Amino acid sequence: MFVLVNLKAYPCDPVAVATAAHEVSDATGVRIAIAPQAARLSAVADTGVETWAQHVSPVEHGSHTGSTLAEAAADAGAVGTLLNHSENRLKLADLDASLDAAERADFETIVCANNPDQIAAAAALDPDAVAVEPPELIGTGTPVSKADPDIVRDAVDAAAAVDDSVDVLCGAGISTGEDLASAQDLGADGVLLASGVAKADDPKAALEDLVEPVA
Ligand SMILES: O=C[C@H](O)COP(=O)(O)O
């Protein structure tokens, strides 16, 4: 199982979370990556943890003020990027161009989507993985793998029907090992989570609990 922790814009210490994630990943053998704010990519990558961008812009080098250039994210140490998160939705043409930008930077890619129909559309764009997240469960602590197991099962089937090489993650409300185990039982290849770690009093303990079923 792949565990991707999106720090969003939460007021946590990204280096402390990244250090904890690196230690837990090393100790357990579970793949754990951290997606910090763009300005903290380099500091997070310096901890040795696998580092992802939260987004890259659909642009090349040029006159694009305020963009997140994929090549710059790669120079800062990122090796992958989320795209089309429900808090940063993209128009179809922009999503396609962001995937092109990610490919130029040799990034692994995960395209987020709300439901199985969108997952099928996202899988058709040829990302490495897709992530199904019902927006209404994000940040609630109510895990999608328990609250809406059918959406995970259906997302796994929808992605496989388009391209069975595309991995499927699920996210929204995931925080415990039990949540992760349920996601795995439903066919997910990984989990995408945020508040369960970024807002935890002890992020290392939260990560240890999360990965315990697959460690
Ligand atoms: O990117 C992460 C997801 O939006 C899930 O967030 P959450 O774990 O706080 O529900």
The ligand as a Gaussian input file, in Angstrom:
#p B3LYP/6-31G(d) Opt

LIG

0 1
 O       -5.576000      15.050000       0.014000
 C       -6.133000      14.520000       0.953000
 C       -7.551000      14.368000       1.035000
 O       -8.282000      15.494000       0.618000
 C       -8.072000      13.763000       2.316000
 O       -8.075000      14.702000       3.353000
 P       -8.443000      14.170000       4.825000
 O       -7.522000      13.012000       5.113000
 O       -8.179000      15.341000       5.720000
 O       -9.868000      13.760000       4.809000

